[in-house]
Amino acid sequence: MPIAATPGAVTPLAICVMAFALWIVGTNSGANPSYTAVAPYHAAFLAGGFLVGRRAGAENAGSAFRVALVFALALAGWALWQQMAQGEARAHGPFVTPATLASTINLVLVPGLVLAALGTRRPVLVAALVVLSAALAAAQSRGGWLALAAVGVVALLFVRRTKVRAGGKAAAIVIAILALGWIGYWLARLAWDWGAPQHSMLDEAAQSSAARLQLYELAVQGIASSPWLLGSGYHAFYYILESARPTVPAYLASTTYFVHNDYLQTLLELGVPGLAGLLLIIVLPISEAWRAAPRLAETADERVALIAIVGAICSMAVHALADFPFYIPVCVLVYGTALGILDASLLRTACVRPVQLPKFANPTARGVAVAAIGTLALWTLTLPVAAEAASAYAQRQWRAAKGESAAVWFEAARRLDPRDWRYHWYAGQFWLAQAQGSGNAAAANLADASFAAGYSANPREVRNLFGRIIVHQRLRKLLPAPADPATLRAWADRAVALAPLDPAVRAERARVLKDFGGAK
């Protein structure tokens, strides 16, 4: 029996989502040696998407899906245009990698296929799904294809569980939509000669699999040496790869921030509690939906909607085994929204019961607590934006040869967000250029101070250490207390350890050894 919608009700899933988001922000702020400003925003996309989904509820799920469908069609059009007009071997749309495009497309394609097969079969929806299928083919993401196939199995299980009527016609519709999209894509590619890939798909698959295995091995080594509770820090894998690049042949000439397995990466970067949080926001909604499925007897549409949402959740969970959708903001936002809609639906139908939390005896105290939490969240999300804006304006002033204004804004940026190494590095580059151009001792000292602060903020990042080496080697006469030869050699050795294949770092170390002696 449906109950009154209660958007503010606290459910087990709501607790898991918010706890996972807070764990990301908390560990990044308090325990990450390489603090990154993206962590709180990724957490905000997950929590914000969940709250939007909860507020929308099942009654507005159709509107949310239509918005997502229009967005996905725009991405698909962009991706197909890339191949048609630019001759790219694999489509990626506005994203860096085709895998990200595939994951985003699947989050909309999967529920669309469920609706087309079991519910509405409007020509506009079918045509849109054919386009999305073509974009998925254009991405050539094996992880995306695997996720789609796995969701098919899950959907069949939920169809039986909900007792939705689905015969051979439903399967035929899904197969026809996918076939039309894929055949249409390959025929168009042949007809317009959109460009041929440099390797066959089998060769590329073999190379990609070998590269992933190397990344997995590196991640496992990192997990073994990282704190099991707090992890190595959000986005720490990038630095682990940089320092171990000679041992990862597939990435000698390229880099990545991702393990290409979100479960391994979460365990590495966020520790056991982080992995538990990720698993809970995947397993809990699916298990709750599975338990609730037989009781959703209100309408067939309600049961079809349940299968569609579960399909979207499963597509991302499976794709996370081979790629990194939980590290992509748009994917996290859509995923969080799907979780919120599902939670609201199960709460409304009494399939999930709210958790009774202790209440504030004094309403004023409750208001103060809510205001404090909101202020802290706003502060956490606003400061990095302000620092980025100040830094961007400083760069613009520098290009316009307005040195005094640039100096003010560079210094403002690094003081607004002193934990972010980038702003110290930007300021250090500016002051280094001023010192080299004019021989100004004050500028040299400011460059040294900026680089030192940047390296202190993130000792895993080589660029600030590299800048400091340059200052103490080339501008020694402008510094009141330049580093002694032993310190410079130690800095140079550390820089090579952080980035062993960086040619500039290796060249600078060779120069240090030449000028100040030491073993090569």
C-alpha positions in Angstrom: 0.0 0.0 0.0 1.6 3.4 -1.0 2.4 5.8 1.7 2.8 9.5 1.6 6.0 10.6 -0.1 8.5 11.8 2.5 11.5 13.5 0.7 13.2 14.2 4.0 13.0 10.6 5.3 16.4 9.0 6.1 16.8 5.5 4.5 19.7 3.0 4.7 20.6 3.9 1.1 20.6 7.6 1.9 23.0 7.0 4.8 25.3 4.9 2.6 25.4 7.5 -0.1 26.1 10.4 2.2 28.7 8.4 4.2 30.6 7.5 1.1 30.5 11.1 -0.1 31.7 12.4 3.3 34.5 9.7 3.3 35.8 11.0 0.0 35.8 14.6 1.2 37.1 13.8 4.7 40.1 11.6 3.6 41.0 14.0 0.8 41.0 17.0 3.2 42.7 15.4 6.2 44.7 12.3 5.1 45.6 12.7 1.4 49.3 13.7 0.8 48.3 14.8 -2.7 45.1 16.7 -2.0 43.0 17.3 -5.1 40.3 19.8 -5.5 38.2 17.4 -7.7 37.4 15.1 -4.8 34.7 17.2 -3.1 33.0 17.9 -6.4 32.8 14.2 -7.3 31.3 13.6 -3.9 28.9 16.5 -4.4 27.8 15.1 -7.8 27.0 11.8 -6.2 25.2 13.3 -3.1 23.5 16.0 -5.2 22.3 13.6 -7.8 20.8 11.4 -5.1 19.0 14.3 -3.5 17.6 15.4 -6.9 16.4 11.9 -7.6 14.8 11.6 -4.1 13.1 14.9 -4.7 11.9 13.9 -8.2 10.6 10.6 -7.1 8.9 7.9 -9.2 6.2 10.4 -10.4 8.9 12.5 -12.1 11.1 9.7 -13.3 9.7 10.0 -16.8 10.7 13.7 -17.0 14.2 12.9 -15.7 14.6 10.2 -18.3 13.6 12.5 -21.1 16.1 15.1 -20.0 18.8 12.4 -19.9 17.8 11.1 -23.3 18.1 14.5 -24.9 21.5 14.9 -23.3 22.6 11.4 -24.4 21.4 12.1 -28.0 23.6 15.2 -28.1 26.6 13.2 -27.0 25.8 10.5 -29.6 25.5 13.1 -32.3 28.8 14.7 -31.3 30.5 11.3 -31.2 29.2 10.2 -34.7 30.2 13.6 -36.1 33.8 13.1 -34.9 34.1 10.0 -37.0 32.2 11.4 -40.0 34.0 14.8 -40.1 37.3 14.1 -38.4 38.0 10.4 -39.2 38.7 9.3 -35.7 39.1 5.6 -35.2 37.0 5.6 -32.0 34.3 8.1 -31.0 34.6 9.8 -27.6 32.4 12.9 -27.9 33.4 15.6 -25.4 35.1 13.1 -23.2 38.8 12.2 -23.1 38.2 8.4 -23.6 35.7 6.3 -25.6 35.0 4.3 -22.4 33.5 7.3 -20.7 31.2 7.9 -23.6 30.1 4.3 -23.6 29.4 4.4 -19.9 27.3 7.5 -20.2 25.4 6.2 -23.2 24.6 2.9 -21.4 23.2 4.8 -18.4 20.4 6.1 -20.8 20.4 3.3 -23.4 19.8 0.5 -20.9 16.6 2.0 -19.2 15.4 3.1 -22.7 15.7 -0.5 -24.0 13.7 -1.8 -21.0 11.0 0.8 -21.6 10.9 0.0 -25.3 10.7 -3.8 -24.7 8.3 -3.9 -21.8 6.5 -0.6 -21.8 6.0 2.3 -24.2 7.1 1.7 -27.9 6.8 5.1 -29.3 8.6 5.6 -32.6 10.5 8.6 -31.3 12.0 6.6 -28.4 12.9 3.7 -30.7 14.6 6.1 -33.1 16.5 7.7 -30.3 17.7 4.3 -29.0 18.9 3.3 -32.4 21.1 6.5 -32.5 22.4 5.7 -29.0 23.2 2.1 -30.1 25.2 3.5 -33.1 27.1 5.8 -30.7 27.9 2.8 -28.5 29.2 0.9 -31.5 31.3 4.0 -32.5 32.9 4.1 -29.1 34.2 0.5 -29.5 34.4 0.1 -25.8 34.6 -3.5 -24.8 33.8 -2.6 -21.2 30.6 -0.8 -22.4 29.6 -3.9 -24.5 30.2 -6.2 -21.5 28.1 -4.0 -19.3 25.3 -4.0 -21.8 25.4 -7.8 -22.1 25.5 -8.3 -18.3 22.5 -6.0 -17.8 20.5 -8.2 -20.2 20.9 -11.1 -17.8 20.0 -9.0 -14.8 16.9 -7.6 -16.6 15.7 -11.1 -17.4 16.1 -12.1 -13.7 14.1 -9.0 -12.6 11.4 -9.7 -15.3 10.8 -13.1 -13.8 10.9 -11.7 -10.3 8.4 -8.9 -11.0 6.2 -11.2 -13.2 6.1 -8.6 -15.9 4.8 -10.1 -19.2 7.7 -10.3 -21.6 7.7 -12.7 -24.5 9.7 -13.2 -27.6 8.5 -9.9 -28.9 10.3 -7.9 -26.2 13.6 -9.6 -26.9 13.1 -9.1 -30.6 12.6 -5.4 -30.1 15.8 -5.0 -28.1 17.8 -7.1 -30.7 16.3 -5.1 -33.5 17.1 -1.7 -32.0 20.7 -2.7 -31.2 21.1 -4.3 -34.6 19.8 -1.3 -36.5 22.1 1.0 -34.6 25.2 -1.2 -35.1 24.6 -2.1 -38.7 23.7 1.5 -39.5 26.9 2.7 -38.0 29.1 0.2 -39.8 27.4 0.8 -43.2 27.8 4.5 -42.8 31.4 4.0 -41.9 32.0 2.0 -45.0 30.0 4.3 -47.3 31.6 7.6 -46.1 35.0 6.1 -45.3 35.2 7.6 -41.8 38.7 6.4 -41.4 40.1 3.0 -40.5 41.6 2.1 -37.2 45.4 1.7 -37.1 45.0 -1.8 -35.6 42.4 -4.5 -35.9 40.0 -4.7 -33.0 41.5 -8.0 -31.9 45.0 -6.5 -31.8 43.7 -3.5 -29.9 41.8 -5.7 -27.5 44.9 -7.7 -26.8 47.1 -4.6 -26.2 44.4 -3.0 -24.0 44.0 -6.1 -21.9 47.8 -6.4 -21.4 48.0 -2.7 -20.4 45.1 -3.2 -17.9 46.8 -6.2 -16.3 49.9 -4.1 -15.8 47.8 -1.3 -14.1 46.1 -3.9 -11.9 49.4 -5.3 -10.8 50.7 -1.8 -9.9 47.5 -1.1 -8.0 47.7 -4.3 -6.0 51.3 -3.4 -5.1 50.1 0.0 -4.0 47.3 -1.5 -1.9 49.8 -3.7 -0.2 51.9 -0.7 0.9 49.1 1.8 1.6 47.2 2.4 4.9 44.3 -0.1 4.9 42.0 2.4 6.7 42.6 5.7 4.9 44.1 4.6 1.6 46.7 6.5 -0.4 44.4 9.4 -1.2 42.0 10.4 -4.0 43.7 10.3 -7.4 46.9 9.0 -5.9 47.2 6.3 -8.5 48.4 8.9 -11.0 51.5 9.5 -8.8 52.0 5.8 -8.2 52.1 5.3 -11.9 54.4 8.2 -12.6 57.0 7.0 -10.1 56.7 3.4 -11.4 56.5 4.1 -15.1 59.6 2.2 -16.1 58.0 -1.0 -14.7 54.8 -0.5 -16.7 55.8 -1.0 -20.4 52.3 -0.1 -21.8 52.5 3.4 -20.2 56.1 4.4 -21.0 54.9 7.1 -23.3 51.4 7.9 -21.9 49.7 8.4 -18.6 46.4 7.8 -16.8 44.8 8.8 -13.6 42.8 5.5 -13.5 43.4 1.8 -12.7 40.6 0.9 -15.1 38.9 -1.0 -12.3 37.1 1.3 -9.9 37.0 -1.3 -7.1 40.7 -1.8 -7.1 41.3 2.0 -7.3 38.8 2.8 -4.5 40.5 0.2 -2.2 43.9 1.8 -3.1 42.8 5.4 -2.7 40.1 5.3 0.0 41.0 2.2 1.9 38.7 -0.6 3.1 35.9 1.8 4.4 35.9 3.5 0.9 35.5 0.2 -0.9 32.8 -0.8 1.5 31.0 2.5 0.8 31.2 1.9 -3.0 30.0 -1.7 -2.7 27.1 -0.6 -0.5 25.8 2.0 -3.0 25.8 -0.7 -5.6 24.7 -3.8 -3.8 22.1 -2.2 -1.4 19.8 -0.6 -4.1 19.9 -3.8 -6.2 19.1 -6.0 -3.2 16.4 -3.7 -2.0 14.8 -3.7 -5.5 15.1 -7.5 -5.6 13.2 -7.9 -2.3 10.6 -5.3 -3.3 10.0 -6.6 -6.8 7.2 -9.1 -5.9 5.4 -6.5 -3.8 5.2 -3.9 -6.6 1.7 -4.9 -7.7 0.3 -1.4 -8.2 0.8 -1.1 -12.0 2.9 -2.8 -14.7 4.5 0.6 -15.4 5.8 0.7 -11.8 7.5 -2.7 -12.2 9.0 -1.8 -15.6 10.4 1.4 -14.2 12.0 -0.6 -11.4 13.7 -2.8 -13.9 14.8 0.2 -16.0 16.5 1.9 -13.0 18.1 -1.3 -11.8 19.5 -1.9 -15.3 21.1 1.6 -15.3 22.7 0.9 -11.9 24.0 -2.5 -13.0 25.4 -1.1 -16.3 27.7 1.2 -14.4 28.6 -1.3 -11.7 29.7 -3.8 -14.3 31.5 -1.3 -16.5 33.5 -0.3 -13.4 35.2 -3.6 -13.5 37.1 -2.6 -16.7 37.0 1.2 -16.7 36.5 4.2 -14.4 32.8 5.5 -14.5 32.8 6.2 -10.8 35.5 8.8 -11.3 33.6 10.7 -14.1 31.3 13.5 -12.8 28.5 13.1 -15.3 28.3 9.3 -14.7 28.3 9.8 -11.0 25.6 12.5 -11.3 23.3 10.2 -13.4 24.1 7.2 -11.1 23.2 9.2 -8.0 20.0 10.4 -9.6 19.0 6.9 -10.4 19.7 5.8 -6.8 17.6 8.7 -5.5 14.6 7.9 -7.8 14.8 4.2 -6.9 15.0 5.0 -3.1 12.0 7.4 -3.4 10.0 4.8 -5.2 10.7 2.0 -2.7 10.0 4.4 0.2 6.7 5.5 -1.3 5.5 2.0 -1.8 6.6 1.0 1.8 9.2 -1.4 0.4 11.8 0.5 2.3 11.3 1.8 5.8 12.9 5.1 7.0 15.6 4.9 9.7 14.6 6.5 12.9 17.4 8.9 14.0 17.6 10.8 17.2 15.8 14.1 16.9 16.9 17.5 18.3 14.8 18.4 21.3 15.3 22.1 20.5 14.2 23.2 17.0 16.7 26.0 17.2 19.6 23.6 17.7 18.4 21.7 14.7 18.4 24.8 12.6 21.8 25.8 13.8 23.2 22.3 12.9 21.7 22.4 9.4 23.0 25.9 8.8 26.5 24.9 10.0 26.5 21.8 7.7 25.3 23.9 4.8 27.9 26.6 5.4 30.7 24.1 5.6 29.6 22.4 2.4 29.3 25.7 0.6 32.8 26.8 1.9 34.3 23.5 0.8 32.9 23.8 -2.8 33.3 27.6 -3.2 37.0 28.1 -2.2 38.5 26.0 -5.0 36.3 27.8 -7.5 37.5 31.2 -6.2 41.1 30.1 -6.3 40.7 28.8 -9.9 39.1 32.1 -10.9 41.8 34.1 -9.3 44.5 32.0 -11.0 42.8 32.2 -14.4 42.6 36.0 -14.1 46.3 36.2 -13.1 47.3 34.2 -16.2 45.3 36.6 -18.3 46.9 39.6 -16.7 50.4 38.0 -17.2 49.7 37.5 -20.9 48.6 41.1 -21.1 52.0 42.2 -19.6 50.3 43.5 -16.5 52.8 42.2 -14.0 51.6 43.9 -10.8 48.0 42.8 -11.2 49.1 39.3 -12.2 51.3 39.1 -9.0 48.4 40.1 -6.8 46.1 37.5 -8.2 48.6 34.7 -8.3 49.3 35.2 -4.6 45.6 35.5 -3.9 45.0 32.1 -5.6 47.6 30.2 -3.6 46.3 31.7 -0.4 42.7 30.9 -1.1 43.5 27.2 -1.5 46.9 26.6 -0.1 46.5 22.8 -0.2 46.3 22.8 -4.0 49.9 22.5 -5.4 48.9 24.0 -8.7 48.5 27.5 -7.5 51.9 27.6 -5.8 53.4 26.3 -9.1 51.6 28.9 -11.2 52.9 31.7 -8.8 56.4 30.1 -8.8 56.6 30.1 -12.6 55.5 33.8 -12.6 58.1 34.9 -10.0 60.8 32.7 -11.7 60.2 34.5 -15.0 60.4 37.9 -13.3 63.6 37.0 -11.6 65.2 35.6 -14.7 64.2 38.6 -16.7 65.2 41.3 -14.3 67.6 39.7 -11.8 65.3 40.8 -9.0 66.3 39.1 -5.8 62.8 39.6 -4.2 61.2 37.8 -7.2 63.7 35.0 -6.9 62.9 34.6 -3.2 59.1 34.6 -3.9 59.7 32.0 -6.6 61.5 29.8 -4.1 58.9 30.3 -1.4 56.1 29.4 -3.9 57.8 26.3 -5.1 58.6 25.2 -1.6 55.0 25.7 -0.5 53.8 23.7 -3.5 56.1 20.8 -2.8 55.1 20.8 0.9 51.4 20.8 -0.2 52.0 17.8 -2.5 55.3 16.0 -2.1 54.2 13.5 -4.8 54.2 16.1 -7.5 57.5 16.8 -9.2 56.9 20.1 -10.8 57.3 22.3 -7.7 60.4 20.4 -6.7 61.8 20.8 -10.2 61.1 24.6 -10.1 62.9 24.9 -6.8 65.9 23.1 -8.2 66.0 25.6 -11.1 65.8 28.5 -8.7 68.6 27.3 -6.4 70.8 26.2 -9.3 70.5 29.1 -11.7 69.6 32.0 -9.4 71.9 31.2 -6.5 73.4 34.7 -6.4 69.9 36.2 -5.8 69.1 34.0 -2.8 70.3 34.8 0.7 70.8 31.2 1.6 71.0 29.0 -1.5 70.8 25.2 -1.1 74.2 23.5 -0.6 75.4 21.0 -3.2 74.4 17.9 -1.1 70.8 19.3 -0.8 70.6 20.0 -4.5 71.8 16.6 -5.4 69.2 15.1 -3.0 66.4 17.2 -4.5 67.5 16.1 -8.0 67.5 12.4 -7.0 64.1 12.8 -5.5 62.8 14.5 -8.6 64.0 11.6 -10.8 62.3 9.1 -8.3 59.0 11.0 -8.7 59.2 11.2 -12.5 61.9 8.8 -13.7 61.1 9.1 -17.4 60.6 12.9 -17.6 63.3 14.2 -19.9 63.4 17.7 -18.4 63.8 16.3 -14.9 66.6 13.9 -16.0 68.3 16.7 -17.8 68.2 19.0 -14.8 69.6 16.3 -12.6 72.5 15.8 -15.0 73.1 19.5 -14.9 73.1 19.5 -11.1 75.6 16.6 -11.0 77.8 18.4 -13.6 77.8 21.7 -11.7 78.0 20.4 -8.1 79.5 16.9 -8.5 78.2 13.5 -7.5 77.7 10.1 -8.9 75.8 9.8 -12.2 
